[in-house]
């Protein structure tokens, strides 16, 4: 599944939920009498919204850059998203507890206060994130493919082709990308993506690879292994696909769109 805030609408999602949260907080006053009598209570509640924004930036912006292997799109799963969401919820509870305890110190030890913190965090912090994850997954996903991670001993997994005077298993090749007078072959080697630079034109490559029906053009500059497609999606009228183990989405050009639409319907 795509990780949250990784598509073209990420800024709309982030600023949208942040703005809605700040507005709703100042209208609903989730801590009621605890904050209403305090001077500048609107600033106090806006501060909660700002802390939420900073926590989101930490979990969905900073941590993915610090731990790139764990947060890699090619390895992102529902399980990882769930674990990330639980840790985010716990961290938000602690942040809200500390912030509000500094503001309304006399009441922070009561059971009712703890219940308010938990319900507030669930309603105003966790629920918006879950909603955006649901919208992002259901709105943009057109067709998802199940890719087997186990090698099968059929003819496809044993086919090989020569590149740069070296044999490469066809099953391990993810895609080819045009690079001036060369093309880049992305393939798997010991479960890691390796890039081989090969001199030649994309047209010549297309002719050489015609015998392997799983390879299709999604763009004049890309030839992809359709057996490695994770999902095929649409955004603002355009079509994009995601190849397993390859972190970037690839645009499907208009000239190749019908071909890929037929392909997805046949899967």
C-alpha positions, 0 to 999 in steps of 0.5 A, a space after each residue: 500500500 502507498 505510505 501516507 503523504 507520498 503521493 501528489 496530494 500530500 500537501 493538500 492532505 497535510 494542510 487540510 487536516 491541520 487546518 480543520 483540526 485547529 478550527 474544530 478545536 476552537 469551536 468544540 473546546 474538548 477540555 471544556 471548563 478546564 480551558 474556557 476560563 483561562 486567558 488566551 484559551 484559543 491560543 492554548 487550543 491552537 497550540 494543540 493543533 500545532 503540536 499535532 502538526 509537528 508530531 505528524 511531520 515527525 512520523 511521516 516526514 522526519 522518521 522516513 528520512 532517518 530510517 529509509 530502509 524500513 520506510 521504503 515504499 517498496 517494503 511498506 505494508 498494512 502491518 507497518 502502517 498499523 504499527 506506525 499508527 499505534 506508535 503515533 497514537 501513543 506519542 500523541 497521547 504523551 505530547 497532549 498530556 504533557 502540554 495540557 498538564 503544564 496548562 491545567 496542572 491541578 486537574 492532570 491527575 484525575 481519571 476524568 482528565 486521563 479519559 479526556 486525553 485519550 478520547 481527544 487524541 483518538 478523535 482529533 489526532 488518530 481519526 484524521 490520519 486513519 481517514 486520510 489513509 483510507 481516502 488515499 488508498 481507496 481513491 487512487 488505487 485502481 488495480 492492485 496485483 498480488 506478486 508472489 515472492 517465492 520462485 516458481 520452477 516454471 519456464 518464466 523463472 528460468 528464462 535468461 537473456 544476455 546483456 553486456 555479455 552477461 546472462 540475466 534471469 528475465 524474472 529478476 528484471 524489474 524495468 528498463 529506463 532510457 538514459 540518453 544513448 544508454 538504457 538502465 536495467 533495474 534488476 534484483 540481485 540477492 533481494 537488492 535492486 541493482 542498476 546495469 547501464 547498457 549502451 543501446 536504444 529503447 527501440 532496439 531493446 523493444 525488438 530484443 524483448 518482444 519474445 518476453 510477453 510480460 514486458 510492456 511499454 508504459 512510456 516511450 522511455 520505460 519498458 516494465 516487467 508486468 509480472 512485477 507491478 504492485 499497483 496501477 492507479 490514477 491521479 487527476 486524470 493521469 495513470 501511474 504504476 508501481 513496480 515492486 522493489 522500485 520506490 518511484 511511481 512511473 507515469 503511464 503515457 496516454 498512448 499506452 493507457 488503453 493497453 494497460 487498461 486491458 491488461 489490468 482487466 485481464 488480471 
